Amino acid sequence: MKAMILAAGRGERMRPLTDTCPKPLLHVGSQPLIVWHLQRLAMAGFRDIVINHAHLGAQIEAALGDGARWRLKIRYSPEPVGALETAGGIANALPLLGDAPFLVINGDIFCDWDVARAKGLFASDLAHNDLAYLVLVNNPAHHPQGDFALANRRVLPDGADNRLTFSGIGIYRPEFFDTIARGQPAKLAPLLRAAATAHRVAGERHSGRWTDVGTPERLAELNTQLSGHSET
């Protein structure tokens, strides 16, 4: 299975930190945020990684190179700054991702979900016609309304009593993005809601560590939490 890390965001809420440094290269603990993802993917046996980038993307390529230091093969999918949105960025990278289901991780989260589980989910837990599998988390203070409901491992577009937040970790079949032409901007949320309405999205609730590293305050809080502790 291949994996894609989304790293093309401008990081407006992180300014001024992201004026000179792309958000995935901001340090969490002892190393850049994106390196935590690379290490966890490598430990789980992933080898082929695709990273999209836009804002200050050359810095990302210079910092990570071809991935050999983590025993990974990294390929890059450059984008115009702020042009393609999440679904458009994934669709643009499909030629690098191949014909099999693939894992996608937002580059601006910190999470201990076991990425090794991704390899078996489409074989064991998903219905034949499912297009996506989402990892959901409890609603954080900055997003109390959540995104989706979850019932019996089915992701639903609505549900007042059990709404959860999309973690930014998902597994997708390539055909989920069939309606998006390469280079066409497209948001991910409307596609997910449409597929959930059609009962074609499965998922789970992750109760472990998860942080949306979206503001300098959240970055500082995460670093405080990790101070003096070892994370793997």
N, C-alpha and C positions, 0 to 999 in steps of 0.2 A: 504493500500500500504506500502511495505517495502522500506527502503532507504539504500544505501551503500555509505560510505565515503571512498575514495581512499587515503590511508595513508602509502603506502609501498615504496614510492620513497626515494632514498638515499639523495637527496638534495645537489648534488655536487656543484651547483652554489651558494648555501647558505653557503658553508664552509668559515670560520671555525665554524660558529654558529652551524652547524649540526654535527660537530664531536662528540659532547657530548649530543646533544638534537635533537630528531627527529623533522623534519620541522613542522608537525602539532601542536607540543607543543610550538613552538615559540610564544611569546606574541605579540598580536595585541591589542593595547589599554590596557585594564585592565585584559585581560585573554588570554589563549592560542587560537590560530587561530581555531583549531578544535571545541572549545567550542562554538564559534559563530554559527557554523553549527548545533551543537546539540541543542542549544537554539531555533534557528529558526525552526528546524524540530519539536521540542516538541510543540512550540506555534502553529504550523500548524496542530497538531493532529497526527503526526506520533508517533508510539510507538516502532516498531521493526527496529533496526538499525544494519547493518553489517559494520564492519571496518576491512579492510585488513591492515597488517603491515609486515615489514621486518626489516629494519635498526632500531636498538634500540627499537624494538616493545614492549619489556617488560615494557619500560617506559610509553608507551601509555596505556597499560592495567592497570598499576598501577595508572596512573593519572585519568583515566575515570571510571574504575571499571565496574560495571554492568549497569551503566546508571541510577540507581534509583534516584539519586539526581535531574535529569531532568525529572523524570517520564517516562524514556525510558528503553527499554530492549536492551542492547548492546551485540552482539556476535561478536567474532573475527575470522578472517581468516588469520592465520599466513602463511608467505611465506618465501622461501629462499631469502636472500638479493639479490636484483637486478635481479631476475631470470624470472619472469613471465610477465613483462610488463603490460599495462593497461587491454587489453582484456583478457589476460591470467589470470590476477588476478580476474577479474569479473567472468570468467568461473569457476575458482577454487572455488568461493564462491557460486555458484548457488544452491547447496544443502541447504544453509542457506536462500536463497532469495525466494525460492518457485516457483510456476508455473504462477504467475500473473505478469504483467508489474511492474517494479520497477524503482525507482529514483536513479541515481548515481551522486555524487558530488565530484569533485576533492578536496582533503583536503587542497591544497595549493592556493586556491582562496579566495577572500573576495568579496561577492556579495549580493545585496539586492533583487534579483529576488524572487518573492513570491512563495515559495516552496509548499504552499497549493494548488496552481493551478495544480500541477502535478497529483493530484488524479483524476481530471476530464478530462484530455487531451485525454487519450486513448478512453474514452467513447464518447467524443463529437467532437474532432477536427481531429482525425486521421482516415485515410481510413482503411478499414478492413485488408488490407495486409501490412500496414506500420509496420516496425520493430523497428523504433526509432523515437524519437522526440528530437531535439537539441535546446538549447538556444544559440543563437549567439550574439556577441557584435561587436561594431565598432572596427576596427583594432587598437591595441595599437602601440605606437612608436617602440617597440621592435619586432613587428610582422606585418609590414605594408602590406605584401602580402595577408594576410588573409588565410582562409582555404576552405571555401565553398561559393557558391552563394545562394541567397534566392530570390525566386519569387513566389508570391501567396502562401506563407507559405509552399512551397516545397523547400527542401534543394537539391541543384544541385552541382555536382562535379566541374563545371567550370562556368565562367561568369566574364568577365573582369571588368564590370562596377559596380557590386554590391557584391563584395566579402566581407565576414565578417569573424570574428574569432570565433572558437568554444570556448565557455566559460568554458567548463569542467563540464557543467550540462546537463544531458541527461536522457531520460526515454527510457527504452528498454524492449522489449519482451524477455523472456528467450531464445526463439528459435533463436534469433539473434546470439547466441554464440554456436549453435549446432555443428559447425564444429571444435570447439576447445575442445580437451580432457583435463580433469582436470590435472593440473600440466604441461601443455604445454605452453611455452612462446608464446605470440601473441600480436601484436600491435593493437590498436583500429582504427587508421586512415585508414588503408587499408580496413577494414571491413566496415567502414562508407562510404568510397568512392564507394565501390562496391554496397552497398545498395542504395546510392544516385543515382548512374548510372542506377540502376534498378527501380528508382522512388518509393522507399520504405522508404523514410525518410522525415518527416515533421519537421517544426521548426518555430522559431520566433526570432525577433531581440529585445534584451533587451537594453534599453537606460539608465538604471539607473546606480548605482555604481557597478563597477567590477574592481578588481585588481588581476592580476596574481602575487602572492607574491613569486616570483621566485629568487630574489637576495636580498642581504642585503640592497642595495640602495632602492629597491622598498618597502621593509619592513619598512625602516626608513621613506620614503615618506608617506606611508600609516599611520604610527603612528603620523606623523606630522599633517596630514589631520584630524585625529580623535581626536587630542589633544584638550581637552576642550569641545568636543561634545559627545552627547549620541547617541549610535547606537543600534537599535533593529532589 
